[in-house]
Amino acid sequence: MAASSGIARPVGSLFSPLDHKLELGTEGYSPSLLRKAVRQAAKAVSFKDASEDLHELAGVSISPTHLQRLSERIGREWLQVRDGEVAPFQERRLPRDYPQAAAVAAVMLDAGRYQTRADNSGRGVSGPAWKESKVAYCQTYAASPCTPDPQPRPPRQFLDRVQVARLAAQMAGQGGGVGRAEAAKAARPGRRRRACKAKRPRHLVRTVVATTADKEAFGWQVVAEVHRRGLDQAARKACLGDGC
């Protein structure tokens, strides 16, 4: 039996040399598979459903419990990246990742509500409550100006106070179902808008900032993302929100 050399190998050599080349994480999953897993975990009503969806659609077997751990770990990593940009921005040392400004940029703000349960309470739902989420959708576009204004005046239906009040009440009472459909119908584009259809902007890069923190924290997170992506330097830019 050969004697031990007494030389310890580097820890990294215990892992496959392909791990780094293939960008495999600690679980052995590729970034592409992790994106699919986390996305499905966010869209499905439960981790059990998400696990079954991944098996059926991608041929990948990840148990519901493991999928939950993956989602929570990656969520914490995203949270650290998001929050880690605020202090450097406040200190004017956050770099811009996009040296060339986009032609068109838009930041769309909205809030929603989601259900929670008490932490560390075991399986099942205990202490149910509602909380608010805040989301900023940051999008850049490649677009050329449309000479005629596609909608120079609001649709006449939106100038009727009675009808607008009715539409708003329907949207509030039905979660946006019928009310939004009627509003979209009322704002149906006319001939000028159809003339510009071929010139609709092409989507380029989208990032999303979301939080359950208060509005001040959310504001800093959004402006840090806007600065990082250089959206404030776009030739044409807009910020959209409903004021809620």
MOUR-V341992 format. One record per pair of residues at least 12 apart in sequence whose ideal C-beta (glycine too) atoms are under 7 Angstrom apart, sorted by the first residue. I is the first residue (numbers start at 0). J is the second residue. D is the distance in Angstrom with one decimal. If there is no record, write none. Layout:
I,J,D / I,J,D
This chain:
26,69,6.9 / 32,59,6.5 / 33,69,7.0 / 33,73,6.6 / 35,53,7.0 / 35,57,6.0 / 36,53,6.1 / 36,61,6.1 / 36,66,6.1 / 36,69,5.9 / 37,69,6.8 / 37,70,5.4 / 37,73,5.4 / 39,52,5.2 / 39,53,5.7 / 40,66,5.5 / 40,70,4.4 / 46,63,4.0 / 46,66,5.0 / 46,67,4.7 / 47,63,4.5 / 49,66,5.8 / 50,62,6.2 / 50,63,4.6 / 50,66,5.3 / 81,208,6.5 / 81,220,5.9 / 84,223,4.3 / 84,227,6.2 / 85,219,4.8 / 85,220,6.2 / 85,223,5.2 / 88,222,6.8 / 88,223,4.0 / 88,226,5.7 / 93,223,6.2 / 93,226,5.9 / 93,227,6.1 / 95,226,6.8 / 95,227,6.3 / 95,229,4.9 / 96,227,5.5 / 96,228,6.5 / 97,228,5.5 / 97,229,4.6 / 100,229,5.1 / 100,232,3.8 / 100,233,5.3 / 100,234,7.0 / 101,139,3.8 / 101,203,6.4 / 101,233,5.0 / 102,140,6.9 / 102,141,6.1 / 102,142,6.0 / 102,233,6.7 / 102,234,5.4 / 102,235,6.8 / 103,139,6.7 / 103,140,4.1 / 103,142,4.9 / 103,200,5.9 / 103,233,6.1 / 103,235,4.8 / 104,139,5.1 / 104,230,4.1 / 104,233,3.7 / 104,236,4.5 / 105,138,5.2 / 105,236,6.8 / 105,237,4.8 / 105,239,6.5 / 106,135,5.8 / 106,137,5.3 / 106,221,6.8 / 106,225,6.3 / 106,230,6.5 / 106,238,4.9 / 107,136,4.3 / 107,239,4.6 / 108,135,5.4 / 108,239,6.9 / 108,240,3.9 / 109,134,5.5 / 109,240,6.9 / 109,241,6.9 / 110,131,5.6 / 110,132,6.7 / 110,133,5.1 / 110,243,5.8 / 111,132,5.0 / 111,134,6.9 / 112,129,5.3 / 112,130,7.0 / 112,131,5.7 / 113,130,6.1 / 113,132,5.7 / 114,127,6.2 / 114,129,6.1 / 115,128,5.2 / 115,130,5.4 / 130,211,5.8 / 131,211,7.0 / 132,209,6.1 / 132,211,5.6 / 133,209,6.8 / 133,210,5.5 / 133,217,4.5 / 134,207,6.5 / 134,209,4.6 / 135,207,7.0 / 135,208,4.4 / 135,221,4.5 / 135,224,6.9 / 136,205,7.0 / 136,207,5.7 / 137,205,6.8 / 137,206,4.9 / 137,208,6.9 / 137,224,5.8 / 137,225,6.8 / 137,228,6.3 / 137,230,6.2 / 138,202,6.4 / 138,205,4.9 / 139,203,4.3 / 139,204,5.0 / 140,200,3.7 / 140,201,6.3 / 140,202,6.1 / 140,203,6.0 / 141,200,6.6 / 141,201,4.6 / 141,203,5.7 / 142,200,3.4 / 142,201,6.9 / 143,198,6.3 / 145,195,4.3 / 145,198,5.1 / 147,191,5.2 / 147,194,6.7 / 147,195,6.9 / 149,188,6.7 / 149,191,5.6 / 149,192,4.0 / 149,195,4.9 / 150,192,6.1 / 154,185,5.1 / 154,186,5.0 / 156,185,3.8 / 157,185,6.5 / 166,178,5.3 / 166,181,5.9 / 166,182,5.4 / 206,224,6.4 / 206,228,6.7 / 208,220,5.2 / 208,221,5.6 / 208,224,5.0
